[in-house]
Amino acid sequence: MLSWAKSTNSGYNYQNKTVSCCFNGVYGGGAGARAAGPELSFTHSPNMNASEEDKNSKALHVTRASDSGGNPWC
């Protein structure tokens, strides 16, 4: 589960957090099946002391893994 709070001039607003869940679409698979699941990576600089450029820097990269039949895992 991922969660993050909105940045404000005086800190962070923890009352209106955004929450996301990522999970493998296959249940009951072995460790190898889970390891081959979807990959999610992101970059964000929530540091209030960062430069304005770094505060606004966000990137999200999602790739989908397929099973042996070519079907997506999620």
N, C-alpha and C positions, 0 to 999 in steps of 0.2 A: 504494500500500500504506500502511496506517495501522498504527502500533504504539504502545503505551503501557504503562507500568509501574505497578505498584501503589504508592500512596503509603503510607509508614510514618512513625512518629514521628521516626525518625532520617534520613529521606530517601526514596529510591525503591528498590523491589525490582526490579532489572533481570533477575533470574533467571527470573521467571514473567511475561514480557511477553505481552500479548494482541496478536495480529496479525490484521488483516482485509485482504482485497483487494476492490477494487471495479473492475469493468471493464465496458466496453461489450459487449453481447451480440452485436454485429455485427462480423464480421471482414472486412477488405478494403475497408471503406467509405472514402469520401473524407473530407477534413477537415470538411466540412459535416455528414456523418453522425455523426462523433464528437462534434461540438459540440452536436448535438441529443440526445445520449444522456442517461442518467439523471443526476439531480442529487442530491448528497449534501452535507449541511452539518451540522455539530455544534458545540457550544460546551462547553468544559470548562476549569476553572481548576485546573491541576495545581500551582500555585505553593504551596510549603510555607509561605510567609509570608502567604498570603491568609487572610481571615477564615474562620471555620468555615462560614458560609453559602456563601461562594464556593467553598470546597473541596468542598462537597457539591452544587454546582450543575452539572447535566448536562442537555443537551438534544440530541435527535437528530431530524432532519427529513429524510425521504426522499421524493422524488417520482419517478414513473416517466414517462418519455417514451414516446410511441407512434409507430409508423411510419405511413405514409400509409394502411395498411389497418386501423389501429386496434389492431394487435398491440403488446404491451409490448416494449420493447427488452431487458429483462432478466427 
